[in-house]
Amino acid sequence: MLDKMRNIGIMAHIDAGKTTTTERILYYSGKIHKIGEIDDGAATMDFMKQEQERGITIASAAITTDWKGYTINIIDTPGHVDFTAEVERSLRVLDGAVAVICAVGWVQPQTETVWRQADGFHVPRICFVNKMDRIGADFFGAMNDVHEKFGCQTLALEIPCGQGGDFKGVIDLLNMKEIHWDEESEGEKFTVSEISQEYQTQAQEWREKLIDTVASNDDALGEKYLEGEEITNEELKAAIRKGTINRTLVPFLCGSSRHNQGIQPLIDAVIDYLPSPVEVPPAEGIHITKHEEKKVEVICDENAKAPVGLVFKIQFDPQAGMLCFIRMYAGKITTGTQIYNVSKKKRERINRILRVNANHMEQMNEVKAGDIAVVQGFKLAQTGDSIGSEGMPVLLESVKFPEPVISIAIEPETMSDRDKLLETLELLGHEDPTFTYRDDEETGQLVISGMGELHLDVLVTRIRDDYKVACRVGAPQVTYREAVTTAADYVEEYSRVLGGKENAAYIKLHLEPRETGAGNLYECNVQENDDSMPQEILDAVESSINSSLASGINMGYPCTDTLVRIDEIKYDPNTGTTFAFEAAAAEAFDKAAMSANPVLLEPVMAVDIESPTEFTGEAMSLVTQRGGMIASMDDKQGGSIIHAQAPMAVMFGFTTSLRSVTQGRASFSMSFSHFQKKN
């Protein structure tokens, strides 16, 4: 019954009300029996201790609920920019999304980020304008802001009965009815009545706009509309659904999640307008055979012979061990069987399959195409791994994550804790692809890197509280990169006698810069199917080059935007060893890189500052004083959003300075933009 399933995400700027909205959806659909408030640290979806203490979502939580015979898998994603990886990997596996927009703040900086991430994955979405009861709320302003910022065709399915302190309910423009929620039953009960006199004109005007917009978006309805024929609600709903799935329409609803208003129509809209797994385009994959890699479409069919799934998140549970969140795209997997990890080229065993209910699990026998579940028993899986069968291995496109930009030194309080700390860091790195750690050879310290100060603060708190490892941390440091600026070639003829045996290797290597943001690329022009060249030699060369790229050139920082190509390898079965070729590749890379004019790159951050109008000048001068550049500015109700760029190194302590010059009324978010040559 795939047409009765919805895989949706709730996405928005921090504090727009994503988790509160999700809590209400769970309450009204009967999944929970008491509404948990974020402000009280009692939200079902924010079940991590830190989420409850900080009042923010850190990890995307998955939960399954039912509504009117439909199964809805909901993923509540973080709004803070430091946890962008959580949003990225969630959007990769969703079929639709609900964008929660603040009725007062409208489109905020992180809303833009997640909207563009959703565009990148072609995710259809509907908008819920939340906090309609707050002073300064403006539903029509929020709708227009989305239209102007993203160039999409917005469509009001509801309009509010009053705004701000006067907000009383909503008018359903399809059924032309007024809906009011009952306070005593926490919004569970609501009354549907005829539209009162004061809203008749406005409701009629917006009903006509709705029909006009839908008709201009649908050829069949357009003809009926021009000929003056009656258009039924069923025809309108079908056309809105089609437009939403094709991403030519973005339906809008409104309400106040905190005060239990507007949620039931939102759940209805999820069912009515967002796609089922069979209505989205097939996933694209690469079918790998011994001699070629061929692009294939993965049709969502639970009866497909070969299963295809994607591990999109990994979480460690102290009792249960490694939990792998999986989205199935074709076929099915069953408890107690073996599955092939296509990315790792290894078999894994499925011990248990679990249905996720945020903080507790229900056991399942199998998970079919289109569904999301958790698998226990995998030992090697990592985020982005494809699972399938050895007979038909299909590699799905993995999720690409931004590189870490900030580092701190961390050390255990006692040397006996060092092994435990390393083990904990490995677990956290497995869970979070944007978190890395390394041993600094010069200082002997462990250095951890992440997406921002909050990201690292959360991770350090988890190390101390969740994993009980006592540790000390240093001051934050910028994570730099190295890159080459010119092309270079080098030939390395390696020969050493070790233990009475000659080890020899010959490698011709070419190295050149790539465009900014392109990342590293390794190419090998030596034929893999050349029988005289063992695969382990090619693997040794590739492994050595990857290690060299990670170790840097002059300063020990990882290389970026660099192409390394192996043009020739000479192999003698009598003297050629993997050790010799690893050493030769490393030496060739070092010599070529040193002659290719290497430079040090620093991370530049995109900074978005929301400031009241009277403090806009002070906020802008604060950025320019630190060496940042103002890119643009958007005016909005009661204030401005300043878009700027600044090197990461000058942004430490910016929060305190900004609060100081704006009397605590401005806020900012920061995300990685690009690397540039350090002055």
C-alpha positions in Angstrom: 0.0 0.0 0.0 2.7 2.5 -1.0 0.2 5.0 -2.1 -1.0 5.2 1.5 2.5 6.2 2.8 4.1 9.6 3.2 7.8 10.2 4.0 8.0 13.9 5.1 10.4 16.2 6.9 9.7 19.3 8.9 12.3 22.0 8.0 12.8 25.6 9.0 15.0 28.3 10.6 15.8 27.8 14.3 12.9 28.8 16.6 10.3 28.8 13.8 8.4 26.0 15.6 9.4 22.8 13.8 9.5 20.5 16.8 6.4 22.1 18.4 4.5 21.5 15.1 5.7 17.9 15.0 4.6 17.3 18.7 1.1 18.5 17.7 1.0 16.2 14.7 1.9 13.3 17.0 -0.7 14.2 19.6 -3.6 14.7 17.2 -2.8 11.5 15.3 -2.8 9.5 18.6 0.9 8.7 18.8 1.5 10.5 22.1 -1.1 11.2 24.8 0.4 14.3 26.3 1.9 17.3 24.4 5.5 17.8 25.4 6.7 21.4 25.3 10.2 22.4 24.0 10.2 25.2 26.6 9.8 22.7 29.4 12.4 20.3 27.9 9.7 17.6 27.4 9.4 17.3 23.7 9.1 13.8 22.3 11.2 14.5 19.3 14.0 16.2 21.2 14.8 13.1 23.3 18.6 13.7 23.6 19.4 15.2 27.0 21.2 18.2 25.4 18.3 18.9 23.1 16.1 19.2 26.2 18.5 21.4 28.1 19.3 23.7 25.2 15.8 23.8 23.7 17.0 23.1 20.2 17.0 20.1 17.8 20.5 18.6 17.3 19.9 15.2 15.7 17.1 14.5 13.2 14.6 12.3 14.9 12.4 9.8 13.0 8.9 8.8 14.0 6.0 6.9 12.4 2.4 7.8 12.9 -1.0 7.1 11.3 -3.7 9.5 10.0 -7.0 8.5 8.4 -5.6 5.2 7.1 -2.3 6.6 5.9 1.2 5.9 7.4 3.4 9.0 7.8 7.1 8.8 8.5 8.2 12.1 9.9 11.7 13.4 10.3 12.1 16.5 12.5 15.3 18.2 11.3 17.5 20.7 13.2 17.2 24.4 12.4 20.7 25.5 13.5 23.2 25.9 10.7 25.9 24.0 12.6 23.8 20.8 12.1 23.3 21.3 8.4 24.5 17.7 7.8 21.5 16.4 9.6 19.2 18.3 7.3 21.1 17.3 4.2 21.0 13.6 4.9 17.3 13.7 5.9 16.3 15.6 2.7 18.1 12.9 0.7 15.6 10.3 1.7 12.4 12.3 1.9 9.6 12.4 -0.6 8.1 15.7 0.6 8.6 18.4 3.2 6.7 20.9 5.4 8.5 24.2 5.6 7.5 26.0 8.8 7.7 29.8 8.4 7.6 32.2 11.3 4.6 34.7 10.8 6.7 37.5 12.2 10.2 36.7 10.9 9.1 35.4 7.5 12.0 33.9 5.4 15.0 33.8 7.8 18.6 33.0 6.8 18.4 29.3 7.7 15.0 29.0 5.9 16.9 30.0 2.7 19.6 27.4 3.3 17.1 24.5 3.9 14.9 25.6 1.0 17.8 25.5 -1.4 18.9 22.1 0.0 15.4 20.9 -0.7 15.6 22.3 -4.2 18.9 20.4 -4.7 17.1 17.1 -3.9 13.9 18.1 -5.8 11.7 17.8 -2.7 8.1 19.0 -3.1 6.9 21.1 -0.2 4.0 22.8 1.5 4.4 25.8 3.9 2.9 26.3 7.3 3.0 29.9 8.6 3.3 29.4 12.3 3.0 31.8 15.3 0.0 33.6 13.8 -1.0 34.8 17.3 2.2 36.7 17.9 2.2 40.5 17.7 3.4 41.6 14.2 2.3 38.3 12.5 1.6 38.8 8.8 0.5 35.7 6.8 0.3 37.5 3.5 3.7 39.2 4.0 5.3 35.7 4.8 3.7 34.3 1.6 4.9 37.1 -0.5 8.4 36.9 1.0 8.6 33.2 0.0 7.4 34.1 -3.5 10.0 36.9 -3.9 13.0 35.1 -2.3 12.5 31.7 -4.1 10.6 32.7 -7.2 8.0 30.0 -6.6 4.2 30.2 -7.2 2.6 30.4 -3.7 -1.0 29.3 -3.2 -3.1 30.1 -0.1 -5.3 27.2 0.9 -6.3 29.0 4.1 -6.3 32.6 5.3 -6.3 33.7 8.9 -9.3 35.1 10.9 -7.4 38.0 12.3 -3.6 38.2 12.9 -1.4 38.7 16.0 -3.5 39.3 19.1 -6.7 39.1 17.0 -6.0 35.6 15.6 -9.0 33.4 16.2 -8.9 30.7 13.6 -8.6 30.1 9.8 -10.8 30.1 6.7 -10.6 27.0 4.5 -10.7 28.4 1.0 -11.5 25.1 -0.7 -14.6 24.4 1.4 -15.3 28.1 2.2 -15.7 27.4 5.9 -14.4 29.0 9.1 -12.5 26.8 11.6 -12.0 27.6 15.3 -10.1 25.4 17.8 -11.2 24.6 21.3 -8.8 25.7 24.0 -10.1 23.3 26.7 -9.3 20.2 24.7 -5.8 21.5 23.7 -7.0 22.0 20.1 -8.2 18.4 19.7 -11.7 19.6 19.1 -12.6 22.3 16.6 -15.7 23.8 15.1 -16.4 24.3 11.4 -18.9 27.0 10.7 -20.1 29.4 7.9 -17.8 32.3 7.2 -18.8 35.3 9.3 -19.8 38.6 7.7 -16.6 40.5 8.4 -14.4 38.0 6.5 -16.9 37.3 3.6 -15.3 39.7 1.1 -11.7 38.8 1.9 -12.5 35.0 1.7 -14.2 35.4 -1.7 -11.3 37.4 -3.1 -8.7 34.8 -2.0 -10.9 31.9 -3.2 -11.0 33.5 -6.7 -7.2 33.9 -6.5 -6.8 30.2 -5.6 -8.9 29.1 -8.6 -7.2 31.5 -10.9 -3.7 30.3 -9.8 -4.6 26.6 -10.0 -6.3 27.0 -13.4 -3.3 28.9 -14.9 -1.1 26.1 -13.7 -3.2 23.3 -15.2 -4.2 23.2 -18.9 -7.4 21.2 -18.5 -8.7 23.4 -15.7 -7.5 26.5 -17.5 -9.9 25.6 -20.4 -12.8 25.1 -18.1 -12.0 28.3 -16.3 -11.9 30.4 -19.5 -15.2 28.9 -20.7 -16.8 29.9 -17.4 -17.6 26.3 -16.3 -17.9 25.3 -12.7 -14.7 23.8 -11.2 -15.3 21.2 -8.4 -13.3 20.9 -5.2 -12.1 17.4 -6.3 -10.7 18.9 -9.6 -9.0 21.7 -7.6 -7.5 19.3 -5.1 -6.2 17.0 -7.9 -4.6 19.9 -9.7 -3.1 21.3 -6.5 -1.6 17.8 -5.8 -0.2 17.6 -9.3 1.3 21.1 -9.1 2.8 20.5 -5.6 4.4 17.2 -6.7 5.8 18.8 -9.9 7.1 21.7 -7.7 5.2 24.4 -9.7 2.9 25.2 -6.7 3.7 25.7 -3.0 0.4 25.5 -1.0 0.2 27.7 2.2 -1.6 27.0 5.5 -1.4 28.8 8.8 -1.9 28.5 12.5 -0.2 28.6 15.9 1.4 25.3 17.0 2.1 26.5 20.5 -1.6 27.2 21.0 -2.8 24.1 19.2 -4.4 25.9 16.2 -4.2 24.8 12.5 -2.5 21.4 12.8 -5.3 19.0 11.7 -5.7 20.8 8.3 -1.9 20.6 7.9 -1.9 16.8 8.4 -4.7 16.6 5.9 -2.7 18.7 3.4 0.3 16.3 3.9 -2.0 13.4 2.8 -3.7 15.4 0.1 -0.8 17.2 -1.6 2.5 15.6 -0.8 3.6 12.6 -2.8 3.7 8.9 -1.9 7.0 7.0 -2.6 5.6 5.8 -6.0 4.8 9.4 -7.1 8.3 10.8 -6.9 10.9 10.2 -9.8 12.8 6.9 -9.4 16.1 7.1 -7.5 19.2 7.1 -9.7 21.9 4.6 -9.1 24.9 3.0 -10.7 24.9 -0.7 -11.5 28.4 -2.0 -10.9 29.7 -4.9 -12.9 33.2 -6.2 -13.3 33.8 -4.4 -16.6 31.5 -1.3 -16.4 29.4 1.0 -14.4 26.0 1.8 -15.8 23.4 4.3 -14.7 20.1 2.8 -13.7 16.7 3.9 -12.4 15.6 2.3 -9.1 11.8 1.9 -9.4 10.0 1.9 -6.0 8.6 -1.7 -6.1 8.5 -3.9 -3.0 8.4 -7.0 -5.2 11.7 -6.1 -7.0 14.1 -9.1 -7.1 17.0 -7.1 -5.8 16.7 -4.9 -2.7 18.1 -1.4 -2.8 18.4 0.9 0.2 20.5 3.7 1.6 21.9 4.2 5.1 21.2 7.8 5.7 22.0 8.1 9.5 23.9 6.2 12.1 23.2 6.5 15.8 24.9 4.7 18.7 22.8 3.5 21.5 24.5 2.4 24.8 22.3 -0.7 25.1 21.4 -1.5 21.5 24.8 -0.7 19.8 24.9 0.7 16.3 21.5 1.7 14.8 21.4 2.2 11.1 18.5 4.3 9.7 17.7 3.0 6.3 15.4 4.2 3.5 14.4 1.3 1.2 14.0 2.2 -2.5 13.3 -1.2 -4.0 12.6 -4.8 -2.8 12.6 -5.6 0.9 14.9 -6.9 3.6 14.0 -9.4 6.4 15.2 -9.9 9.9 17.8 -12.7 10.3 19.1 -12.5 6.8 22.3 -11.3 5.2 22.5 -8.2 3.0 25.3 -6.9 0.8 26.9 -3.5 1.6 27.6 -2.3 -2.0 29.7 0.6 -0.8 32.0 -1.6 1.3 31.7 -4.7 -0.9 31.0 -6.8 2.3 28.1 -8.8 3.6 26.3 -7.6 6.7 23.8 -9.4 8.9 20.4 -8.0 9.8 19.7 -8.9 13.4 16.6 -6.8 14.0 14.5 -4.3 12.1 12.8 -1.7 14.2 10.0 0.9 13.6 11.2 4.2 15.2 8.9 6.1 17.5 11.4 8.9 18.4 12.6 7.5 21.7 11.4 4.0 21.7 11.3 1.2 19.1 8.8 -1.4 17.8 10.1 -4.6 16.3 9.3 -5.5 12.6 9.9 -8.6 10.5 10.7 -6.8 7.3 11.0 -3.3 5.7 9.8 -2.8 2.1 10.4 -0.3 -0.7 9.3 3.2 0.2 9.6 2.7 4.0 12.1 4.0 6.6 13.3 1.8 9.4 16.2 1.1 11.7 18.5 -2.0 11.3 20.5 -3.5 14.1 23.5 -5.8 13.4 25.6 -3.9 10.8 29.2 -3.6 11.8 30.8 -1.8 8.8 28.0 0.5 7.6 28.6 4.3 7.4 26.3 7.2 6.5 25.8 7.2 2.7 26.4 3.5 2.2 24.1 1.6 -0.3 22.8 -1.8 0.6 21.6 -4.4 -1.9 22.4 -7.8 -3.4 25.7 -9.2 -4.7 23.9 -10.4 -7.9 22.6 -6.9 -8.7 24.8 -4.4 -6.8 23.4 -0.8 -7.2 25.3 2.2 -5.8 23.0 5.1 -4.9 24.4 8.6 -5.0 25.9 9.3 -1.5 25.2 12.4 0.5 27.9 15.1 0.1 28.8 16.9 3.3 30.5 20.3 3.9 34.0 20.2 5.3 34.7 21.1 8.9 36.0 24.6 9.5 36.7 24.9 13.2 39.0 22.8 15.4 39.9 22.5 19.1 42.5 20.5 20.9 41.1 17.8 23.3 43.0 15.7 25.8 41.9 13.2 28.4 42.4 14.2 32.1 44.4 11.0 32.7 46.4 8.9 30.3 44.4 5.8 31.1 41.4 7.6 29.5 43.1 8.1 26.2 42.0 4.8 24.6 38.5 5.4 25.8 38.6 8.9 24.3 39.8 7.6 21.0 37.1 5.0 20.9 34.5 7.6 21.7 35.8 9.9 18.9 35.6 7.1 16.5 32.0 6.4 17.4 31.1 10.1 17.1 32.9 10.3 13.7 30.9 7.3 12.5 27.6 9.0 13.5 28.4 12.5 12.2 30.2 12.9 8.8 31.0 16.6 9.5 33.0 15.7 12.6 36.6 14.6 12.2 39.6 14.0 14.5 43.3 13.6 14.1 46.6 13.3 16.0 48.7 16.5 15.6 52.2 15.1 15.0 53.9 18.3 16.2 52.1 18.8 19.5 51.0 15.2 20.1 47.5 16.5 20.9 44.2 15.1 19.6 42.4 17.8 17.4 38.7 17.6 16.7 37.0 19.5 13.9 33.4 20.5 13.2 31.0 22.9 11.6 30.9 25.6 14.3 31.4 26.5 17.9 28.0 25.2 18.9 28.6 21.9 17.0 31.9 21.3 18.9 30.4 22.4 22.2 27.6 19.8 21.8 30.1 17.1 20.9 32.4 17.8 23.8 29.4 17.8 26.2 28.4 14.4 24.7 31.9 13.0 25.3 31.8 14.1 28.9 28.1 13.3 29.8 27.0 10.5 27.5 30.3 8.6 27.2 31.7 9.6 30.7 35.2 10.5 29.4 36.8 13.3 31.5 38.6 15.6 29.1 40.1 19.1 28.7 39.6 21.3 25.6 41.7 24.2 24.2 40.6 27.4 22.6 38.9 27.1 19.1 41.2 27.3 16.1 40.5 27.8 12.5 40.9 24.7 10.2 43.0 25.8 7.3 43.6 24.0 4.0 46.4 23.8 1.5 46.3 23.8 -2.3 48.6 24.0 -5.3 48.4 26.9 -7.7 50.3 25.5 -10.7 50.6 22.1 -12.5 53.6 19.9 -11.9 54.9 16.5 -13.0 57.2 14.1 -11.2 58.8 10.7 -11.8 59.8 8.7 -8.8 62.0 5.7 -9.2 62.1 4.0 -5.8 64.5 1.3 -4.7 65.4 0.0 -1.2 66.8 -3.2 0.1 65.0 -4.3 3.2 65.7 -7.6 4.9 67.9 -8.7 2.0 65.1 -8.2 -0.5 64.9 -5.4 -3.1 61.7 -3.3 -3.1 61.4 -1.2 -6.3 58.7 1.0 -7.8 58.3 3.4 -10.7 55.6 6.1 -10.7 54.9 9.0 -13.0 52.6 11.5 -11.4 50.8 14.7 -12.6 49.3 17.2 -10.2 47.3 20.4 -11.0 44.9 22.8 -9.2 41.1 22.5 -9.6 38.5 25.3 -9.4 37.5 26.5 -6.0 35.1 24.2 -4.2 35.6 21.3 -6.6 37.4 19.2 -4.0 40.1 16.6 -4.6 40.1 14.2 -7.5 42.3 11.1 -8.0 42.7 9.6 -11.5 44.7 6.6 -12.6 45.5 6.1 -16.3 46.9 2.6 -15.7 44.4 0.0 -16.8 42.8 -2.0 -14.0 42.1 -5.0 -16.2 45.7 -5.2 -17.2 46.5 -8.7 -16.0 50.2 -7.9 -15.4 49.2 -5.2 -12.9 47.9 -6.6 -9.6 44.9 -4.8 -8.1 46.7 -4.5 -4.7 49.4 -2.3 -6.3 46.8 0.1 -7.7 45.0 0.1 -4.3 48.3 0.8 -2.5 49.1 3.8 -4.8 45.5 5.3 -4.4 45.6 4.8 -0.6 49.0 6.5 -0.4 47.9 9.5 -2.5 44.7 9.9 -0.3 46.9 9.8 2.8 49.2 12.4 1.3 46.3 14.7 0.4 45.0 14.4 4.0 48.5 15.2 5.4 49.1 18.4 3.4 52.1 19.9 1.9 53.9 22.5 4.0 51.8 23.1 7.1 50.2 19.7 7.7 46.7 20.9 6.8 44.6 18.8 4.4 44.8 19.6 0.7 41.8 20.7 -1.2 40.8 21.4 -4.9 43.7 19.3 -6.2 43.8 16.8 -9.1 46.3 14.0 -8.8 46.7 11.8 -11.8 48.9 8.7 -12.1 50.1 8.6 -15.8 52.4 5.6 -15.6 53.3 2.7 -13.3 56.1 0.2 -14.0 55.8 -3.0 -12.1 58.3 -5.9 -11.8 56.8 -9.0 -10.1 60.3 -9.8 -8.7 60.9 -6.5 -6.9 57.5 -4.7 -6.9 55.9 -4.6 -3.5 52.9 -2.7 -2.1 55.3 -1.1 0.4 57.5 0.2 -2.4 54.6 1.7 -4.4 53.1 3.3 -1.3 56.4 5.0 -0.5 57.0 6.0 -4.2 53.5 7.5 -4.5 54.0 9.5 -1.3 57.4 10.8 -2.4 56.2 11.7 -5.9 53.2 13.6 -4.4 55.4 15.5 -1.9 58.0 16.5 -4.6 55.4 17.5 -7.2 53.3 19.5 -4.7 56.4 21.4 -3.4 57.1 22.5 -7.0 53.5 23.5 -7.7 53.6 26.8 -5.6 51.4 25.6 -2.7 49.4 28.2 -0.7 47.5 28.2 2.6 43.7 28.7 2.4 41.4 30.0 5.1 37.7 29.3 5.4 35.4 32.2 4.6 32.0 32.2 6.2 28.6 33.4 4.9 27.2 35.5 7.8 23.5 36.5 8.0 22.6 39.1 10.7 19.0 39.9 11.6 19.0 43.3 13.2 16.3 45.9 14.2 16.4 48.9 11.9 17.9 51.2 14.5 21.0 49.0 15.0 21.6 48.0 11.3 24.5 50.5 11.0 26.2 49.3 14.1 25.9 45.7 13.0 27.3 46.4 9.6 30.3 48.3 11.0 31.0 45.5 13.4 31.5 43.1 10.4 33.6 45.6 8.4 35.8 46.3 11.4 36.7 42.6 11.6 37.7 42.5 7.9 34.4 41.2 6.6 32.5 42.4 3.5 28.9 43.3 3.2 27.3 41.5 0.2 23.7 42.7 0.4 20.9 43.7 2.7 17.2 42.8 2.8 14.7 45.1 4.5 11.8 43.5 6.2 9.2 44.3 8.8 10.8 46.0 11.8 14.4 45.4 10.7 17.0 44.2 8.2 18.9 41.0 7.2 22.5 41.8 6.4 24.3 39.3 4.2 28.1 39.4 4.6 31.2 37.3 4.2 34.1 37.2 6.7 37.1 34.9 7.4 36.4 32.4 10.1 39.4 33.6 12.1 37.8 37.0 12.9 34.4 35.6 13.9 35.3 34.2 17.3 33.4 36.1 20.0 31.2 37.8 17.4 28.1 36.9 19.3 29.1 38.9 22.4 30.1 41.9 20.4 26.9 41.9 18.4 24.7 41.6 21.5 26.7 44.5 23.0 26.2 47.0 20.1 22.5 46.0 19.5 21.3 45.8 23.2 20.9 42.0 22.7 18.3 42.4 20.0 20.2 41.2 16.9 21.0 37.6 16.1 23.2 35.9 13.4 23.8 32.6 11.7 27.0 31.6 10.0 27.7 28.8 7.5 30.8 27.8 5.5 31.0 29.6 2.1 34.4 28.8 0.5 38.2 28.7 1.1 40.4 31.6 -0.1 44.1 32.4 0.0 45.2 33.6 3.4 46.7 37.1 3.3 
